[in-house]
Amino acid sequence: MELLRRLGCDEKGQDIAEYAVMLAVILVIVVGTVRLIGSNANNVFSQVASSIQ
């Protein structure tokens, strides 16, 4: 609790919290994009493999 209180009063703590929020948003976007591209790539590779056989 002491750490949270110090972070709330300290400007550096606010900067760290803002960076943490930005990092979380970026990670959500990256993970979503990778999952979308991954499933689409899997479908494309499956179609190519079935057309070759």
N, CA, C and O atoms as a Maestro MAE file, in Angstrom:
{
 s_m_m2io_version
 :::
 2.0.0
}

f_m_ct {
 s_m_title
 :::
 protein
 m_atom[212] {
  # First column is atom index #
  i_m_mmod_type
  r_m_x_coord
  r_m_y_coord
  r_m_z_coord
  i_m_residue_number
  s_m_chain_name
  s_m_pdb_residue_name
  s_m_pdb_atom_name
  i_m_atomic_number
  :::
  1 25 0.826 -1.197 0.000 1 A "MET " " N  " 7
  2 3 0.000 0.000 0.000 1 A "MET " " CA " 6
  3 2 0.872 1.265 0.000 1 A "MET " " C  " 6
  4 15 0.524 2.273 -0.614 1 A "MET " " O  " 8
  5 25 1.990 1.189 0.689 2 A "GLU " " N  " 7
  6 3 2.889 2.344 0.734 2 A "GLU " " CA " 6
  7 2 3.413 2.668 -0.660 2 A "GLU " " C  " 6
  8 15 3.529 3.834 -1.035 2 A "GLU " " O  " 8
  9 25 3.723 1.634 -1.416 3 A "LEU " " N  " 7
  10 3 4.222 1.838 -2.782 3 A "LEU " " CA " 6
  11 2 3.157 2.520 -3.640 3 A "LEU " " C  " 6
  12 15 3.466 3.441 -4.396 3 A "LEU " " O  " 8
  13 25 1.926 2.079 -3.528 4 A "LEU " " N  " 7
  14 3 0.843 2.693 -4.304 4 A "LEU " " CA " 6
  15 2 0.641 4.149 -3.914 4 A "LEU " " C  " 6
  16 15 0.397 4.993 -4.776 4 A "LEU " " O  " 8
  17 25 0.739 4.449 -2.627 5 A "ARG " " N  " 7
  18 3 0.574 5.827 -2.174 5 A "ARG " " CA " 6
  19 2 1.702 6.706 -2.706 5 A "ARG " " C  " 6
  20 15 1.470 7.837 -3.133 5 A "ARG " " O  " 8
  21 25 2.930 6.173 -2.676 6 A "ARG " " N  " 7
  22 3 4.064 6.951 -3.194 6 A "ARG " " CA " 6
  23 2 3.941 7.158 -4.700 6 A "ARG " " C  " 6
  24 15 4.254 8.236 -5.205 6 A "ARG " " O  " 8
  25 25 3.489 6.139 -5.416 7 A "LEU " " N  " 7
  26 3 3.331 6.279 -6.859 7 A "LEU " " CA " 6
  27 2 2.245 7.296 -7.196 7 A "LEU " " C  " 6
  28 15 2.361 8.015 -8.189 7 A "LEU " " O  " 8
  29 25 1.204 7.365 -6.392 8 A "GLY " " N  " 7
  30 3 0.126 8.327 -6.638 8 A "GLY " " CA " 6
  31 2 0.564 9.758 -6.402 8 A "GLY " " C  " 6
  32 15 0.062 10.666 -7.065 8 A "GLY " " O  " 8
  33 25 1.483 9.988 -5.479 9 A "CYS " " N  " 7
  34 3 1.922 11.348 -5.163 9 A "CYS " " CA " 6
  35 2 3.117 11.781 -5.998 9 A "CYS " " C  " 6
  36 15 3.354 12.978 -6.161 9 A "CYS " " O  " 8
  37 25 3.860 10.843 -6.520 10 A "ASP " " N  " 7
  38 3 5.087 11.148 -7.249 10 A "ASP " " CA " 6
  39 2 4.790 11.254 -8.736 10 A "ASP " " C  " 6
  40 15 4.089 10.410 -9.294 10 A "ASP " " O  " 8
  41 25 5.323 12.292 -9.384 11 A "GLU " " N  " 7
  42 3 5.097 12.452 -10.818 11 A "GLU " " CA " 6
  43 2 5.739 11.335 -11.617 11 A "GLU " " C  " 6
  44 15 5.209 10.935 -12.653 11 A "GLU " " O  " 8
  45 25 6.862 10.827 -11.159 12 A "LYS " " N  " 7
  46 3 7.498 9.716 -11.849 12 A "LYS " " CA " 6
  47 2 6.591 8.491 -11.820 12 A "LYS " " C  " 6
  48 15 6.541 7.732 -12.788 12 A "LYS " " O  " 8
  49 25 5.886 8.298 -10.729 13 A "GLY " " N  " 7
  50 3 4.955 7.183 -10.616 13 A "GLY " " CA " 6
  51 2 3.828 7.300 -11.621 13 A "GLY " " C  " 6
  52 15 3.376 6.300 -12.179 13 A "GLY " " O  " 8
  53 25 3.371 8.534 -11.853 14 A "GLN " " N  " 7
  54 3 2.321 8.742 -12.849 14 A "GLN " " CA " 6
  55 2 2.849 8.434 -14.243 14 A "GLN " " C  " 6
  56 15 2.132 7.860 -15.062 14 A "GLN " " O  " 8
  57 25 4.078 8.802 -14.520 15 A "ASP " " N  " 7
  58 3 4.674 8.484 -15.810 15 A "ASP " " CA " 6
  59 2 4.762 6.981 -16.000 15 A "ASP " " C  " 6
  60 15 4.458 6.467 -17.076 15 A "ASP " " O  " 8
  61 25 5.177 6.279 -14.960 16 A "ILE " " N  " 7
  62 3 5.295 4.823 -15.045 16 A "ILE " " CA " 6
  63 2 3.927 4.202 -15.282 16 A "ILE " " C  " 6
  64 15 3.801 3.271 -16.078 16 A "ILE " " O  " 8
  65 25 2.905 4.704 -14.605 17 A "ALA " " N  " 7
  66 3 1.561 4.171 -14.792 17 A "ALA " " CA " 6
  67 2 1.065 4.423 -16.211 17 A "ALA " " C  " 6
  68 15 0.419 3.559 -16.806 17 A "ALA " " O  " 8
  69 25 1.360 5.593 -16.754 18 A "GLU " " N  " 7
  70 3 0.952 5.891 -18.126 18 A "GLU " " CA " 6
  71 2 1.655 4.973 -19.118 18 A "GLU " " C  " 6
  72 15 1.032 4.484 -20.060 18 A "GLU " " O  " 8
  73 25 2.946 4.736 -18.912 19 A "TYR " " N  " 7
  74 3 3.672 3.820 -19.784 19 A "TYR " " CA " 6
  75 2 3.127 2.397 -19.670 19 A "TYR " " C  " 6
  76 15 3.053 1.677 -20.666 19 A "TYR " " O  " 8
  77 25 2.750 1.997 -18.475 20 A "ALA " " N  " 7
  78 3 2.196 0.656 -18.285 20 A "ALA " " CA " 6
  79 2 0.874 0.509 -19.029 20 A "ALA " " C  " 6
  80 15 0.620 -0.530 -19.637 20 A "ALA " " O  " 8
  81 25 0.040 1.529 -18.986 21 A "VAL " " N  " 7
  82 3 -1.237 1.482 -19.704 21 A "VAL " " CA " 6
  83 2 -0.998 1.449 -21.210 21 A "VAL " " C  " 6
  84 15 -1.640 0.678 -21.924 21 A "VAL " " O  " 8
  85 25 -0.075 2.282 -21.696 22 A "MET " " N  " 7
  86 3 0.234 2.273 -23.132 22 A "MET " " CA " 6
  87 2 0.782 0.914 -23.559 22 A "MET " " C  " 6
  88 15 0.417 0.407 -24.619 22 A "MET " " O  " 8
  89 25 1.645 0.325 -22.752 23 A "LEU " " N  " 7
  90 3 2.199 -0.983 -23.068 23 A "LEU " " CA " 6
  91 2 1.105 -2.044 -23.117 23 A "LEU " " C  " 6
  92 15 1.115 -2.909 -23.992 23 A "LEU " " O  " 8
  93 25 0.169 -1.981 -22.187 24 A "ALA " " N  " 7
  94 3 -0.929 -2.946 -22.179 24 A "ALA " " CA " 6
  95 2 -1.784 -2.814 -23.436 24 A "ALA " " C  " 6
  96 15 -2.169 -3.822 -24.027 24 A "ALA " " O  " 8
  97 25 -2.083 -1.588 -23.850 25 A "VAL " " N  " 7
  98 3 -2.885 -1.372 -25.058 25 A "VAL " " CA " 6
  99 2 -2.141 -1.880 -26.289 25 A "VAL " " C  " 6
  100 15 -2.735 -2.531 -27.149 25 A "VAL " " O  " 8
  101 25 -0.855 -1.590 -26.375 26 A "ILE " " N  " 7
  102 3 -0.063 -2.055 -27.518 26 A "ILE " " CA " 6
  103 2 -0.017 -3.577 -27.552 26 A "ILE " " C  " 6
  104 15 -0.136 -4.173 -28.622 26 A "ILE " " O  " 8
  105 25 0.153 -4.212 -26.396 27 A "LEU " " N  " 7
  106 3 0.194 -5.667 -26.356 27 A "LEU " " CA " 6
  107 2 -1.127 -6.284 -26.798 27 A "LEU " " C  " 6
  108 15 -1.131 -7.295 -27.501 27 A "LEU " " O  " 8
  109 25 -2.239 -5.694 -26.396 28 A "VAL " " N  " 7
  110 3 -3.548 -6.202 -26.819 28 A "VAL " " CA " 6
  111 2 -3.686 -6.103 -28.330 28 A "VAL " " C  " 6
  112 15 -4.174 -7.035 -28.969 28 A "VAL " " O  " 8
  113 25 -3.263 -4.988 -28.908 29 A "ILE " " N  " 7
  114 3 -3.348 -4.810 -30.356 29 A "ILE " " CA " 6
  115 2 -2.455 -5.817 -31.078 29 A "ILE " " C  " 6
  116 15 -2.872 -6.427 -32.063 29 A "ILE " " O  " 8
  117 25 -1.233 -5.990 -30.589 30 A "VAL " " N  " 7
  118 3 -0.300 -6.917 -31.234 30 A "VAL " " CA " 6
  119 2 -0.816 -8.360 -31.148 30 A "VAL " " C  " 6
  120 15 -0.787 -9.093 -32.137 30 A "VAL " " O  " 8
  121 25 -1.280 -8.757 -29.979 31 A "VAL " " N  " 7
  122 3 -1.779 -10.128 -29.814 31 A "VAL " " CA " 6
  123 2 -2.996 -10.363 -30.705 31 A "VAL " " C  " 6
  124 15 -3.110 -11.419 -31.327 31 A "VAL " " O  " 8
  125 25 -3.893 -9.403 -30.772 32 A "GLY " " N  " 7
  126 3 -5.061 -9.541 -31.645 32 A "GLY " " CA " 6
  127 2 -4.681 -9.646 -33.101 32 A "GLY " " C  " 6
  128 15 -5.253 -10.451 -33.837 32 A "GLY " " O  " 8
  129 25 -3.726 -8.845 -33.527 33 A "THR " " N  " 7
  130 3 -3.277 -8.876 -34.920 33 A "THR " " CA " 6
  131 2 -2.605 -10.200 -35.249 33 A "THR " " C  " 6
  132 15 -2.857 -10.778 -36.306 33 A "THR " " O  " 8
  133 25 -1.763 -10.679 -34.365 34 A "VAL " " N  " 7
  134 3 -1.067 -11.945 -34.594 34 A "VAL " " CA " 6
  135 2 -2.073 -13.095 -34.662 34 A "VAL " " C  " 6
  136 15 -1.937 -13.984 -35.503 34 A "VAL " " O  " 8
  137 25 -3.066 -13.087 -33.799 35 A "ARG " " N  " 7
  138 3 -4.071 -14.155 -33.831 35 A "ARG " " CA " 6
  139 2 -4.866 -14.103 -35.123 35 A "ARG " " C  " 6
  140 15 -5.160 -15.147 -35.706 35 A "ARG " " O  " 8
  141 25 -5.219 -12.910 -35.582 36 A "LEU " " N  " 7
  142 3 -5.981 -12.770 -36.825 36 A "LEU " " CA " 6
  143 2 -5.153 -13.221 -38.013 36 A "LEU " " C  " 6
  144 15 -5.629 -13.989 -38.849 36 A "LEU " " O  " 8
  145 25 -3.922 -12.752 -38.092 37 A "ILE " " N  " 7
  146 3 -3.050 -13.129 -39.209 37 A "ILE " " CA " 6
  147 2 -2.718 -14.614 -39.143 37 A "ILE " " C  " 6
  148 15 -2.643 -15.280 -40.176 37 A "ILE " " O  " 8
  149 25 -2.520 -15.129 -37.952 38 A "GLY " " N  " 7
  150 3 -2.187 -16.542 -37.800 38 A "GLY " " CA " 6
  151 2 -3.286 -17.454 -38.299 38 A "GLY " " C  " 6
  152 15 -3.006 -18.433 -38.991 38 A "GLY " " O  " 8
  153 25 -4.534 -17.153 -37.962 39 A "SER " " N  " 7
  154 3 -5.635 -18.004 -38.419 39 A "SER " " CA " 6
  155 2 -5.825 -17.875 -39.921 39 A "SER " " C  " 6
  156 15 -6.112 -18.869 -40.588 39 A "SER " " O  " 8
  157 25 -5.673 -16.683 -40.467 40 A "ASN " " N  " 7
  158 3 -5.795 -16.510 -41.913 40 A "ASN " " CA " 6
  159 2 -4.657 -17.210 -42.646 40 A "ASN " " C  " 6
  160 15 -4.884 -17.828 -43.687 40 A "ASN " " O  " 8
  161 25 -3.455 -17.125 -42.128 41 A "ALA " " N  " 7
  162 3 -2.315 -17.792 -42.755 41 A "ALA " " CA " 6
  163 2 -2.503 -19.299 -42.718 41 A "ALA " " C  " 6
  164 15 -2.162 -19.982 -43.684 41 A "ALA " " O  " 8
  165 25 -3.029 -19.826 -41.644 42 A "ASN " " N  " 7
  166 3 -3.276 -21.255 -41.547 42 A "ASN " " CA " 6
  167 2 -4.274 -21.693 -42.620 42 A "ASN " " C  " 6
  168 15 -4.086 -22.739 -43.240 42 A "ASN " " O  " 8
  169 25 -5.317 -20.921 -42.846 43 A "ASN " " N  " 7
  170 3 -6.299 -21.245 -43.878 43 A "ASN " " CA " 6
  171 2 -5.667 -21.221 -45.265 43 A "ASN " " C  " 6
  172 15 -5.933 -22.101 -46.083 43 A "ASN " " O  " 8
  173 25 -4.843 -20.234 -45.530 44 A "VAL " " N  " 7
  174 3 -4.192 -20.131 -46.845 44 A "VAL " " CA " 6
  175 2 -3.267 -21.316 -47.074 44 A "VAL " " C  " 6
  176 15 -3.295 -21.919 -48.147 44 A "VAL " " O  " 8
  177 25 -2.446 -21.662 -46.082 45 A "PHE " " N  " 7
  178 3 -1.529 -22.791 -46.233 45 A "PHE " " CA " 6
  179 2 -2.305 -24.091 -46.430 45 A "PHE " " C  " 6
  180 15 -1.886 -24.946 -47.209 45 A "PHE " " O  " 8
  181 25 -3.420 -24.247 -45.741 46 A "SER " " N  " 7
  182 3 -4.229 -25.451 -45.906 46 A "SER " " CA " 6
  183 2 -4.803 -25.532 -47.315 46 A "SER " " C  " 6
  184 15 -4.819 -26.608 -47.911 46 A "SER " " O  " 8
  185 25 -5.266 -24.428 -47.847 47 A "GLN " " N  " 7
  186 3 -5.810 -24.422 -49.203 47 A "GLN " " CA " 6
  187 2 -4.721 -24.726 -50.229 47 A "GLN " " C  " 6
  188 15 -4.958 -25.472 -51.179 47 A "GLN " " O  " 8
  189 25 -3.534 -24.155 -50.047 48 A "VAL " " N  " 7
  190 3 -2.433 -24.416 -50.978 48 A "VAL " " CA " 6
  191 2 -2.026 -25.886 -50.901 48 A "VAL " " C  " 6
  192 15 -1.796 -26.519 -51.932 48 A "VAL " " O  " 8
  193 25 -1.938 -26.424 -49.707 49 A "ALA " " N  " 7
  194 3 -1.550 -27.830 -49.540 49 A "ALA " " CA " 6
  195 2 -2.570 -28.760 -50.169 49 A "ALA " " C  " 6
  196 15 -2.191 -29.755 -50.788 49 A "ALA " " O  " 8
  197 25 -3.852 -28.465 -50.028 50 A "SER " " N  " 7
  198 3 -4.876 -29.330 -50.619 50 A "SER " " CA " 6
  199 2 -4.898 -29.207 -52.134 50 A "SER " " C  " 6
  200 15 -5.209 -30.182 -52.818 50 A "SER " " O  " 8
  201 25 -4.579 -28.040 -52.677 51 A "SER " " N  " 7
  202 3 -4.574 -27.890 -54.137 51 A "SER " " CA " 6
  203 2 -3.347 -28.558 -54.767 51 A "SER " " C  " 6
  204 15 -3.400 -28.973 -55.925 51 A "SER " " O  " 8
  205 25 -2.258 -28.663 -54.027 52 A "ILE " " N  " 7
  206 3 -1.055 -29.326 -54.540 52 A "ILE " " CA " 6
  207 2 -1.272 -30.832 -54.609 52 A "ILE " " C  " 6
  208 15 -0.815 -31.487 -55.545 52 A "ILE " " O  " 8
  209 25 -1.959 -31.371 -53.630 53 A "GLN " " N  " 7
  210 3 -2.171 -32.817 -53.593 53 A "GLN " " CA " 6
  211 2 -3.175 -33.162 -54.595 53 A "GLN " " C  " 6
  212 15 -3.518 -34.335 -54.747 53 A "GLN " " O  " 8
  :::
 }
 m_bond[211] {
  # First column is bond index #
  i_m_from
  i_m_to
  i_m_order
  :::
  1 1 2 1
  2 2 3 1
  3 3 4 2
  4 3 5 1
  5 5 6 1
  6 6 7 1
  7 7 8 2
  8 7 9 1
  9 9 10 1
  10 10 11 1
  11 11 12 2
  12 11 13 1
  13 13 14 1
  14 14 15 1
  15 15 16 2
  16 15 17 1
  17 17 18 1
  18 18 19 1
  19 19 20 2
  20 19 21 1
  21 21 22 1
  22 22 23 1
  23 23 24 2
  24 23 25 1
  25 25 26 1
  26 26 27 1
  27 27 28 2
  28 27 29 1
  29 29 30 1
  30 30 31 1
  31 31 32 2
  32 31 33 1
  33 33 34 1
  34 34 35 1
  35 35 36 2
  36 35 37 1
  37 37 38 1
  38 38 39 1
  39 39 40 2
  40 39 41 1
  41 41 42 1
  42 42 43 1
  43 43 44 2
  44 43 45 1
  45 45 46 1
  46 46 47 1
  47 47 48 2
  48 47 49 1
  49 49 50 1
  50 50 51 1
  51 51 52 2
  52 51 53 1
  53 53 54 1
  54 54 55 1
  55 55 56 2
  56 55 57 1
  57 57 58 1
  58 58 59 1
  59 59 60 2
  60 59 61 1
  61 61 62 1
  62 62 63 1
  63 63 64 2
  64 63 65 1
  65 65 66 1
  66 66 67 1
  67 67 68 2
  68 67 69 1
  69 69 70 1
  70 70 71 1
  71 71 72 2
  72 71 73 1
  73 73 74 1
  74 74 75 1
  75 75 76 2
  76 75 77 1
  77 77 78 1
  78 78 79 1
  79 79 80 2
  80 79 81 1
  81 81 82 1
  82 82 83 1
  83 83 84 2
  84 83 85 1
  85 85 86 1
  86 86 87 1
  87 87 88 2
  88 87 89 1
  89 89 90 1
  90 90 91 1
  91 91 92 2
  92 91 93 1
  93 93 94 1
  94 94 95 1
  95 95 96 2
  96 95 97 1
  97 97 98 1
  98 98 99 1
  99 99 100 2
  100 99 101 1
  101 101 102 1
  102 102 103 1
  103 103 104 2
  104 103 105 1
  105 105 106 1
  106 106 107 1
  107 107 108 2
  108 107 109 1
  109 109 110 1
  110 110 111 1
  111 111 112 2
  112 111 113 1
  113 113 114 1
  114 114 115 1
  115 115 116 2
  116 115 117 1
  117 117 118 1
  118 118 119 1
  119 119 120 2
  120 119 121 1
  121 121 122 1
  122 122 123 1
  123 123 124 2
  124 123 125 1
  125 125 126 1
  126 126 127 1
  127 127 128 2
  128 127 129 1
  129 129 130 1
  130 130 131 1
  131 131 132 2
  132 131 133 1
  133 133 134 1
  134 134 135 1
  135 135 136 2
  136 135 137 1
  137 137 138 1
  138 138 139 1
  139 139 140 2
  140 139 141 1
  141 141 142 1
  142 142 143 1
  143 143 144 2
  144 143 145 1
  145 145 146 1
  146 146 147 1
  147 147 148 2
  148 147 149 1
  149 149 150 1
  150 150 151 1
  151 151 152 2
  152 151 153 1
  153 153 154 1
  154 154 155 1
  155 155 156 2
  156 155 157 1
  157 157 158 1
  158 158 159 1
  159 159 160 2
  160 159 161 1
  161 161 162 1
  162 162 163 1
  163 163 164 2
  164 163 165 1
  165 165 166 1
  166 166 167 1
  167 167 168 2
  168 167 169 1
  169 169 170 1
  170 170 171 1
  171 171 172 2
  172 171 173 1
  173 173 174 1
  174 174 175 1
  175 175 176 2
  176 175 177 1
  177 177 178 1
  178 178 179 1
  179 179 180 2
  180 179 181 1
  181 181 182 1
  182 182 183 1
  183 183 184 2
  184 183 185 1
  185 185 186 1
  186 186 187 1
  187 187 188 2
  188 187 189 1
  189 189 190 1
  190 190 191 1
  191 191 192 2
  192 191 193 1
  193 193 194 1
  194 194 195 1
  195 195 196 2
  196 195 197 1
  197 197 198 1
  198 198 199 1
  199 199 200 2
  200 199 201 1
  201 201 202 1
  202 202 203 1
  203 203 204 2
  204 203 205 1
  205 205 206 1
  206 206 207 1
  207 207 208 2
  208 207 209 1
  209 209 210 1
  210 210 211 1
  211 211 212 2
  :::
 }
}
